């Protein structure tokens, strides 16, 4: 039994390897409560969302090829502008951090319910916009830092920013694609590491580190253990079959079982046979 983050939709090689291994693969990121929340993904999304602003602010500095913009500005100089794609956990946390620094923040989503929620809880310098291609193209021209925080449960993230859009951004604009673990929501995204975190295409700085929370292991470990331990104890004491039978949220974490894909979105991503039900 392997109980961890897999993000299979972003890696066909990993998916095939786990199918071949015949292991029981229970993915943290698809354990799902009845209300649709993802209890084991939320803590790392909170960490990554907050880190996105921390890292983005650093890479806006001129010595690392950024615009040379201070997000909070100073008296007499306008603050930086941050565009957040997605109003889920990552997006909310990123917007909160950016707003705390004094930046002007625009957060976009396809859900009006989420945008109304953001409008209710955020300060007045955080504004909302409906997410579509027209609005994205409009906003990328005027924003300094762009955060990709889009999630489709268990599936590959959609490409919201295409390669041709990069030419519409000002040189030194920074993209932090938190969705890289699910394939990225920017067409030019490719996974990078903490040791070599960025690359530049068309004068746009890309920060696409997979497993961003790994840079703050103490915070991440404690936050994750807080929510995973009850599931781990049930798996250890009851075995995976009984534990999943008793806990519907844990059962939704089953992705691959003894060589068979049992999660619909993964099967669809790689055009596999219809998933086997367990």
N, C-alpha and C positions, 0 to 999 in steps of 0.2 A: 504494500500500500504506500503510495506517495501522496502526501497531503501538503500542497504548496501552491505557489503561483506558477501557472503554466503559460497562459496567454497563447494558446495553441494557434489561434487565428492568424498570428503574425509569423508563424514558423511551420512550414510544411515539413521540413526536415525533422523537427522535434516531434511533430504529430506522428509521422511515420515510425520514428524510433520508439515511441511509447506504444504504438500499436504492436510493433514487433516484439517488444519486451513482455507483452501479456500482463503488464502491471495494472493495478487498480489506481487510476489517476483521478484524484479528487482535487479540483481547482479552487483555491481560495476565491478567485475573482468571480466565480459563478454561483457560489453559495448565496442563496437569495431568500429573504424573508417574505412573508405573505403580502406585505405592502409594497414589494418590488425593490426594497433597499438591499444593498450588498454589504452585509456587516463586516466581512473580512477584507473588502476592498476599500471601504471608507477611510480607515486610518492612514493607509499609504497614499490615498488620494489627497487627504488633508495635508500630509507632509509634502507631497510633490507639488500641490497647488501653491503652498507657501514658499517652497524652495524656488518655484518658477520665477517669482518676482525677485527673489534674492539673487539668483543667477542672472536673470535678464538685466537687472540693474548693473551688475558687474560688467557684462559684455556690451553694454551701451557705452562703456568708456572708450576713449579714442585709442589708447595703446593696444587694445585688443580688437581694433577695426570697427568699433561701434561709432555711433553718431557723435558721441561726446556730450550726451544729454544726461543731466541729473534729474531723476524721476520726480523728486520733490520740488525742483526749482529753488529759487531764492528770491528775496524781495527784489522786485523789478524785472524778474525773469520768469516767464511762464513755466509751469511744471511740465514734465513729460506726459505723453499720452499713451495709454495702455489699452490694447484691444484684446478682449478675452472671448474666445470662441467656445461656447458651451457654458451653461449655467448649472452644471451639476456640482458635485463636491469639489472637484479641482477648480472649476471656474469661480465658485463662491469664495474659496479660500484665497485664490490668486487676487480676486477683486478686493477682498478685505485687506490683504497685505499692501497692495498698490495704493489703495485709498488711504491706508495708514501712513504711507510715505508722503502723501499729499499729491499724488499723480491724478491726472484726469483719466477716468476709466470708462470705457464702453464695454458692456457685456452683451453678447449675442446668443440667441438660442431659437430653436424652432417651436418651443413650447411657450405660449402666452402665459400659462399658469406659472411657469418658472420665472418669466420676466416680471410678472406682477409681484411675485415673492421677493425678487431682488429689489424691485422698486420700493417695496415696503420696508426692507431691513437695512438698506444701504444709505449712506449719506448722499447729499444732493450732488456731489461731484462724481458719483457713479451713475451713469445713464444706461438705458437699455435700447437695444435695436433688434428687430426681427432678423433672423439669420436666413439670408438667401444670397445668391451669387451677386446680384446687383449691389446689395448693401455691403457685402464683404469687399468687393472691388472698390467701392466708394471709400470705405474706412481705412483700408490698408495704405492708401496714399497719404494719410495725415497722421498715422500713429507711429510711435517710435518702437514700441515693444508689443509683439503679438504672442499671445499664449494659446496654444492648441490644447483644449481640455475636453475633447469630444469622446463620448463612449457609447458604443452599441454593445449591449451585454453579450459577451462571448464571441462577438464577430469582429471583423476587421473594421477599423475606423474609416469613415468616408473621407475622400480627398476634397477638402473645402477650399484649399489654396493650391492652384495649379502652377506649374513652372512658369507659364507665360505671365502670371500675376506678379512675379518677383520684379519684373522690369517696371512695374507701376509704383514700386516702393522706393523711398529715398535711400541712397547708399548709406550703409551703416545701420539700417533697421535690423532689429534682432527678433528672431522667431525662436520661441521655446516650445517645442512640440512634446508635451507631456503624453500625448497619445501614441508615442513611438512604440510603447510596449504592445499595442494592438495594431501595429503597422503604420501609425502616423496619420494625421489629418492634413498633412502638407505633402504634395506630390514628390517634392525633392528630399523628403526626410529619409535618412538612413541612420541606423543605430550607431551611436558613438559611446565612448567610455569616459569615466571620470578622469582618466589620465590624459585623454585627448578629446575633449568634449565638443568642440565646435568645428565647423567647416563653413566656407563661404561660396555661395553661388550667386552670380549677378550682383555682387556687392552687398548681399544680404547675409547676415551672420545667422547660422543655424546651430542651435543648441539642442541636441537630440539624444541625450544620455538615457539609455535604458536603465531602469531601476534607479531613478534619481534618489529615492530615500536611502540607498546604500551609502550615500555620502555623510549621513547623520545616523550611524548605526545604533547609538544608544537610544535616541528618541524613537527611532523606527522599531527597534526590538521590543521596547517596553509597550509601545502603542499596539503592536501586533499581538504580542503575548496576551495582553488584556482581553482580546476578543477571540483568539484562537484556542486558548487553553481548554475551555469547556468542551469544544468539539473534539480536541485531541484526547481528552479523558474518556469521552464516550466511545470513540473509535477503539481505544486501547482496551476498555472494559467490556464492550459489547461485540466488537468485531464490526467490520464495515457494513455488512448486510443488515444486521439488526439495528445498528446506529442509524443507517439511512432510512430504514423502514419506520423507525420511531420519529425521526426528525426530517420533515419534508424539505426544510431549508438546506440541510446537509445533502440530501439526495440530489438536489439541483446542482450540487458541486461535482457530481459524477460526470466526467468527460469521456474517459476511455476505460472500458472494463474488459480485461482479459482478451485484448486484441480487437475489441469492437468499439467503434465510436458511438457514444450514446447521447451526445449533445448535438441538437439539430443545427445550430449555427456553425459549428465546426465542420460538420458533414457538408453543409451547403458551401462553405468557403472553399473547400478543396474538391468539390464535386464528387464526394464519396457516396456510397449507397445510403439509403435512408437509415437513420440511426436506429440501432437496436434498443428497444425499451427494456428497462430493468426494474 
